[in-house]
Amino acid sequence: MLHVSVSFRDGLVASSTPDGKYVITSPNMSYVPVPCWGQVSVSMKADGRFGMEDPLLWPQIYDASPSCRLLSCMPRFTHPHHSKDVWDTLTQDDMQIASSNIPGMFIMTPARLATLRKHLADLHHDLEERDKTNPPNSHLRWLYMHTAASLECLSIASSSRDLIRQFANLERYYCMVVACMTHERLFSNLDSTAPPRIVRPDLMGCFTTSPLVAAHMYTAGVPVWYMRLADSLSSTDIIVSHGGLQQPSGIVTSNGSYTSDPIFVGSAGRFHFDAILYHCNVYIDLESKPFPASFGLSQSTAGEPQLQVLSSPNSSQGGAMHSGRLGTPPPNHSQAGPSRHGRSTARNQPYQQRRPAASGPSNPIKAKAFDEDENPCIPPILPVWKDALRHASTIAIDSNNPSIGFWVPQPAHVLASSQDRRHRYVLNWLKAREGWYYIIRHLGHREPLPARWWRAYLDDGFDTSAVVHTSKSRDRGKVLEVLSAAFRGQNIATAELRPAWFGGVVTTVDDQLCRDVAWELSEVGFRVELLMLDMAFFQPDRSRPAAASQRADWMTQVFQTGHMLYLTSLPTCNIGLSSSDRLVRATSLEGLRLLMECWPNRPELLKTVGSLTGAPEETLQTIEPIIAQFYCETFVKRWGRALSLPRQRFPSSSL
């Protein structure tokens, strides 16, 4: 490129805005793209991205906040330097039917996954090389963690639409890692008095109204477009040529099958960037009302029953929740309204209301529910959590608070005492597992099912010859209704489902499989319960999505895996809160402590103790029982039942 410019104020090209009020010049680029500024309305497009307002696709207004300033160094998807594998939108050829054979559920093909994993391995290598000569960068590591988690999402059974958007999410985080390292190289120790570097046309660049930012970008070799009032041009400013504004090319602008409801309406800049980063993780492909009528019915002002569900991306407000991100608490089912015949509808509720105690508060939960299960196929709980659970069984509970159901079946539900029933129960659970985990990943559609529903389904599963017109068959039918409604009205009962387990199909149920199934049920149950309990106390501000994202990061820190609500493989050692080493558990305990800081009645010591990561053994020995006891007590007081807790897949000899 011919470099005639001698100052950031000069322009190889200049263009005026349509109203003629502003002029946009670039000292290092020969064209001026249409600026994305002023009031914008952002919505997801058919390729899972966000159109011209997306920093992944188009230059944006510069923002100096730590998470936004790197956007000027995003790689351009149109530049031949960057891999086609990372940018190509997914097609049906990149998908295959999920192992369970649930209609409409897919995963990415192994071949495409292998290619993407190679790119991620190369990126990891670049990070390792960077760390050899540079100080640690926590934000860079955070971005890489989300990149790896996004890649694993593609091997989780989802709808085709969700796979497309999850691929776009992987693409976004991948490019942000690249941008972060590029920004670090270009701007660390930048000498503002040095001659400008050769421009990098493979970088996104940015618009700015700041002369200081324009000068820095020009010196660093980053494409920059300097916006100013037209009458601010002076006779000393050199303008090589004039041209019109370049319109977007190759960017999808239609919403396709996604909702056109905006995720953000307001001024372009930091908040619209945050909204995109927050909403790009959303799973959206459930029907707006997937649960049977007996769930959460309340009387609306018009007298018609309305299903109380959390905000979903298809809502008229354009609200969308991250899969595993935080939202509003689940509906309160404590009031059972009268039926049209004047009788109580309490028996139609998903769980029974408890009768008030005869005198004073008491714990009506069966003590056996808190006992450590003696089934050898159910892995043990660490002693510190076992003690906390034992304490929780003695606390008083408000008898007006209804006991809540189960988001996933308990290990004791699945691992029946007789071998024949256990075999049947495990296979029936594995047939529904992929589909049910898909449902509970959707924050707006995650209501717990009563234990009797789970038992009825586990006993008969998808057997169409099961006896009908009984209480048990009706309970089983409600579970099938949930699954069928969630998957676009498919009749799940007639589908030829397969018992799927981490990508394979199970034909034999042995003790090892039972132990692994029990461990995973406990782990996922604990994760969902912690998330829902935190949601009950933390109300996110939609204008500040970064706060909810921070809590999601703490939640992920608790579990020490790429995603908070599911696993892509079984661990090869005890991780997170199930580790036998208290020092290893410290990082997970710190994530849990940070979450609990805003919970009501939390012990003051959790606030004053400081970070537990790297804390001495004596501090952890004091704090861990307090955290475990407070968590168990809070759960039981609020939801009136025994809870799921982390278990050791590999039992320690010290237990």
N, C-alpha and C positions, 0 to 999 in steps of 0.2 A: 504494500500500500504506500502511496506517495505521501510523505509527511511534510506538509506545508505549514501546519500549525506550529506556532511557537509558544502558545499559552493555552491554558484550559478554557479561556474565554473565546478563543478563536474557533472556527468551525470549518471542517472539510465540507460540511453541508449544514444548511439551516432550513427549518420549516416553521410555519406559523400554525398555531391552533386554529380550529374552524372559526372561532369568534374574533380572531386577529389580536387578541389581548396579549398572548404570550408568544415568544419565539423560542424554539428548541434548537440548540446547536450541539455538534459533537466534534471534539478535537481529534478523535481517533477512529471514527466510523464514517462511512460514506453514505449512510442512509439514516432516516429517523423513523423508528417504529411508532405506531399510534400509542400514545401514553395511556396507561391505566391509572386514572387519578380521579379525584372528586368522589361523588357518590357512586357506589357500585352495588350490584346485586349478584351474589355468587351462588351458583348451584352446580351440582354434579352433572357432568356430561356423559354421553353414551360410552366413552372409553374409560370411565372411572376417574377421570381427571376433572379439572374445574375451568377449562377454557382459557380465555385471554387473561382472566384474573389470577391464574395459577402461576406462581413463581417458577414452577417446573417447566413452564412452556413459554413464558413471555416476560420481558423486562418489567420490573416494578419500581415504584417509588422507593428510594433508599430509606431505610430505618436503621438507626444506630444501636438498637437494642441487641444484646449478645446473640439472641437466637435468629435475628433477622439480617444483620449486616453481612452475613456470609452468603446471602441469596444472590448477590451480584456476581459471585463466583460459581454459580450453578452451571454445570455443563449443558451445552445446547444439544437438544435431541436431533436437530437437523444437521449437525456437523459430522462429517464422515469419520472423525477421530474416535467417536464414541461407539460402543458395541451395539449392533443391531439387536442382539438378544435381549438387552436390557430395555429397549425402547418399543419393540414390537407389541402391539396390543394383542391380548390373548384371543384365540379363536377356538371353535369347537375341536379343532384338530389337536389343540394343546391340552385337552381335558379327557379324562376317562371316568367311567361310572365308579362310584365309591364301592368299597368292598362289600358293604351291607346290602347293596342293590336297592336302596331306598329310591323311589322314583324322583328324578330331578336333582339328585345329589352327585357331585363330581369332585375329583381331585385333579391336580395337574399331572400330566404324563411324566413318568420317570425320566424320559430323555430330556424334556425341557427343564425339569428340576435339576438334573445333573449339570446341565449347562449353566444354570443360574448359580448353583453351588460352587462351580469353578470360579465364576466372577467374584463371589463372596470370599472365597479362599484367597484370591489375588488381592482383594481389598484388605483382608486381614493381614496379609503379608506387608502391604504398604503401611498399615498402621504399626506393625511391629518394627519396621525400618524407621518410621518416624519417631517412635518412642526411644530409639537408641541415641538420638541426638537432641531431643526436645523434652521439656518438662511435661508431666502428665496433663492431659486435657480432659476433664471430666465430661464436658459437653460433647466432645468427639466420641468418647466411649459410650455415652448415652445414646447417641445417634446410631452407632454401630450395633448396640444391643437391640435397638428397635428394627434395624435392617435385618439382622439375623432372625428375629421373631417374626417379621413379616414374611420372610422366605418360608419358614416353617408353616405359616398359615396356609400356604398353597398345597400342603400335603394333608390338610384337614378337610374332611368332607363338608362341602358347601354347595350352594346353588351356583350356576354358571355366572350369574350376575355378581355374586359376592366374590367369586374367584377373579373376575375382571377387575373389580375395585381393589381387591387385596394385592393383585399384581401391581396396580398403579401405586399402591401404598409402599410396596417394596421398592419400586422405582424411585419414589420420592425420597425415602430415607437413604437409599444407596447414593443418590445424587447429592444429598445434603452432607454425607460423609466426605465425598469427593470435594465438595465446595468448601467444607471446613478446613480440610488439609490444604487446598489451594489458597484459600484466604490467608491461612497462617504463613505459607511460604511467601506470598506476594507482599503482605503488609507488615510482617515482623521486621523490625529494624529498617523500615522504609525511609530512605533519605529524601526528604521533600525538596532538597536543592539539586538533586541529581537530574540528569536528562531523563525524559520519559522513556519507559521501556517500549519495546515493540508491542503493539496491541495484540491481545489474545482473542481472535474472533470465535474461538470455540467456547468462550464464556458468555454467560447471559448478559452481564452488565446491568446498569440501572439508570433511572432518571433521578435527578436531584435538583433542588432549588438552592442548595448550599454551595457557595464558591469554594469553601474549604474541602467539602466532599468531592466536588468536581476535580479539584487540583490533585487530590490524593489518588483518585481513580485513574486519572490521566498519567500520573507519574508511575503508578503500578502496572500500567498496561491493560487495565480492565475497561471494556467498552462503557462509555458514559455519555449521557445526554443531559445537557445543562439547560434547565428551564428558567426563563426570566421574563420580565415585562418587556414588551417589544420596544418601548421607548428607552430601555436601559442600555441598548447597544450604543457603543461609542464609535467615533471615527477611527479609533486605533484597533478595534476588533476586526480581525481578518475573516472574511467569509468567502470560501472558495466557490461554492455553488449553492443554489437554492433548489429545493425539491418538495414534493408533497409528502404526506405521512404514509409510511408503508403499512398496509393492512395485514392482519395475521394470515398466514398461509400454512396449510397442513394441520391446523388445530380444529378439533371437533367442537362444534358449537351447538349441536342438537342434544337434548336430554335423552333421546332414545327411550329405553324402557324405564329409566330412572325418573323419580319425581322431579318436577320443575320447581317445587317449593325451594326458596332460597335458604341456604344455611347461614347467610350473613347479608345484611343490608346496612350500609353506612359508608363512612369515609374510607377510601383505599388506604392501606398502610398496615401497621403492625397488627391491629385487631382482626383484619380480614385474613392476614397470614396465619394468625393463631387459630382462627376458625377453621381454615382449611386443614391445618395440621391435626386439629382435634377431630374433625369429622371424617377425615380420610380413612379412619379405622372402623367406621360404623358398619355393622352388618344390617342389612335392610330387607332381606327377602322373605320375611315372615308376613303372613296376612295380618291385617291390623287387629283382628280379634280372633286369635287362634284357640282360645280356651272355651270350654262348654259354658252354657248359660248359667250353670250353678256357681261359676266363679265370679266373685266380686260384684254381684248385682246390687245396685243401689237405686233409689228412686230419684230421677232427675226432676228438675223443676216442672217439666211438662208431664210428669207422671209416667213416662216411659222408662223401663229399666235400661241402665247404661252400664257397660262393662268398664270398670275402673282399671285402666292399664297405664303403665308409665309412658312418657312421651316416646314416640317412635318417629323415624325419619319420614314417614309418610303423613305425619300430622300436618294440619293446616298451618301450624306455627313454624314449620320447617325445622322443628327440634330434632336432634339426632344424638344418640348416645353411643359412645364407644363400646365395643364388645369387651366388657370387663371394666369399662370406665364407670365413673360415678354418676348417680342421678338421684331422682326423688325416691322416697321410701315406698315399699309396696302398699297396696290398699289395706286398710284396717277392716277385717271381717268380723269385728267383735259384736256388731249389731245385726241380728237376724230379723228382718222385717216380716210383717204378717203376710200370709198368702191371701189370695183373693177369696178364699173360703174362710178366712178369719183364723186359720191355724198357723202356728209358728212354722217358719221355714228353716229352723235350726238344723233339722235333719238333712236339709239339702245343701248345707254349707260343706266346704271341703274338709272341715274338721269340727269336732263337737265342742260346744262351749262347756266349760267346767262349772259345776254347781258351787255356789259360795260355801266357804267352810262354815261349820257350825258355830265356832267361836274363835275369833282372831285369825290372823294370817297363818297359812301353813303351806307346806310343799306337797301338792296332791300327786306329784309325779311318782310313779312306781320306782322304788329304790333300785330295783333290778335293772332299770334302764341305764343307771349310772355305773353298774358293775362292769369290771373288765370281762369281756366275753371269753369264755374258756374254750371256744372253738379253736382247734390248733391251726386252722387255715386262716384265722384272722390275726394279722401281725400285732405286736404289742405297742402300747403307748409308753413314752418316756415317763419315768417316775415323777418328774416335776409336774407333768400334765395330769397324770393319774391322781396325784394328791389334790390338784386343783379341781378335778372333776368330782372327787369324793367330797370336797368342801361344798361344791355347788349343789350337791344333793341334799344339803341340810338347810339351805337358805329359804326364807319365806317368799312366797310368790303371791301376787295379787290374783285372787281367784276370779276376778272379772276379766282377766286377760286370757284370751283363748290360746290354746296350744297350737303352734303352727305345724304344717306338714313338712315334707321332705323334698328338697330340690332334686336329689338323686336318692335312690334306694340305699338303705343302710346295708353294710356287709351282712348283718344278721338276717336281713330280709332275703338275701340272695342265697346265702350258704345254708340251706336247709339241713336238718339233722340226718335224714335218710339219703343214701347215695343216689337213689333214683330221682328224688325230688331235687336234690342239689344239681344233678346233671341237667334236668329240665329247666330249672330256674336260671342257671348260668347261661345256657344257650338262649333262652328267651330274652334275658337282659342284653346279651351281646347283639341280638338282632335289632334291638331298639337303641343301642348305645350311641351310635354315630348320629342318628337323628335327634335323640334327646339332648346330647351335648350341643348340637347345633342350635336347638331351641334355647337352652339356658345361656348361650353366649349372647343372645339378643336381650339386652337389658330391659327393654320394654315389655317382654313376654316371659317373665320368669316367676311364676307362681308355684309354690310347693304343692305336692300332691299328698293326700293322707296316706298313711301306711297301709290301710286296707286296700286302697286302689293298687298300690304297688304289688301287694301280695296276690291280688286277684289276677293282675296281668302276668306276673312271674309264673303263676301256676298254669295258666292256660295259654298265655302268649297270643299268637296269631292263629290259634286253632279254631277254624270256623265251625268245627263239629262240637265245640264245647256247649254244655247245657245252657240254654237261654232262659230269660224271664226269671232269673233268680237275682238275689241281692249281689252275689259275687259276679255274675255275668254283667250286671249293670255297671259295677265298679270297673271291671275290665274294659267295658265298652267306652267308658269315659276317658281312659288312657288312650285307647285307639283313636277316639275322637280328637283328642289334643294333637296327636301325631298327624292324623289325616288333614285336619284343618291347617296345620302349620305348613304342610307341603302341598300347597295349592289345591287342596281338596282331593288329593289322591286317596283312593281307598286303600289305606295301609294294610287293612285286614286281609285283602286278597292279593297283596304283592308277594312275590316270592323272595322274601328277605333271607339274608345269610347271616350267621353269627360271626361278625367281624371283630378282629382284635389286632389293632396296630398294623393295618394293611393286609393282614392275612385272614383266612377263613378257618374257623375252628371246627374240628370234627370230633375231637376227644376232649373230655373234661377230666383232667387229672388234678392232683393236690397242688402242684406248682401253679397251674392256671388259676385255681381257686384262691390261692394266696395272693397272686398278682391282682386278680379282680378285686379282692377285698381291700388290698392296699390302695388301688386306684380310686375305688369308691370313697374310702376315707379321705384321701387327699383332695379329690374334687369336691366332696361334700364340705370339707373344711374351708376350701377356697371360696366356694359360693356363699357359705354362711358368713364368713368374715366380710366379704364384699357387701352382702345385704345388711349386715349389722352396721357397718360403717356408713352405708347409705342412709340408714335410719337417723344418724346423728349429723351427717355432713350434707348440707344443702348447697349444691354448686350454683354459682352465679354464671349464667350463660354469657354475660359480657366479659367474664374472666375465665375462659376455658383452660388457661395455663394452670390455675389452681387445682382443677380436677385432674389435669394431666399429672401434676405433682403427686397427688394421692395415688394415682395409678402406678406411678414409678415406685412409691413406697410399698404398694401392694405387691408388685413384682419382686421387690427386694426381699419381702417376707418369704417368698417361695423359691427364689434363686433359680427360676427357669425363665425361658424367653417370653412366655405368656402366662397370665395369671389364672385363666380358667380351663386350660386343657394342657395335656402333655402329648408330644409327638412321639415319645418313646419312653420306655421304663428306665428309671435311673439305674446306674451301675453301682451306686453307693448311696448311703443315707445322706440326704441333702437337706438344707434349710433347717427348720425347727426339729427335724427328726434325726439330725446328726448326733452321734454319741459324744462328740467333742463340744463342750460348752463354748470354747473359743471360736469354733466353726459356726455355731449357732448365733454368735454375736451379731453378725450382719443382719440376719433375719429378725432377731429380737429388736434391733434398732429400727427396722422398717415398721414393725408392729407398734413399737413405742411412739413413733412419729404419728402413726394413724390415731392412736388412742389419746393424743394430747388434746383433741377437741371433744372427746367423749364426755358426757356428764359424769360427775362423781369420780373422776379418775384420781388415783392417788397422787398427791402433790409431788412425791419423789420421782414419778415418771417425767415431770416437767423440769425438775431441778438437777437431775442426775447427769444430764449431758449425753453426748453420743456414746452408744455402747460399742460401736465398731472400734476394735482395738483396745477396748477397756480391759483393765486387769481382771484376773480370775475372781478376786474377792468381790469386786463390784457386780460382776455377772451373777455370782452365786447369791447375792442379796436381791438383785432386781428381777431375775428370771421367775422365781416363784410369785412375786407380786404381779408381774405381767400375766402369767398363766391364770392365777386366781381371779384377777380382775376381768379377764376376758370371759372365762367360764361363768362367773357370777353374773356379768352383764347380759350374756346370751340367755341364761336360764331365767333371769328376772323378766326379760323382755318377751321371750317366746315360749317359755314354759315347757321345755322338753330337754332331754339330753342332747348333746351336740356332737358333731363330728370333730375329731382331733387328728393331728398328724401322727402317723404310725411309722414304725421302722420296717422298711422292706427287708432289711438284713438285720435281724435281731442281734443286739449286743450281748456278749456273755456277762456283762455287768448288770443286766436287767434282772 
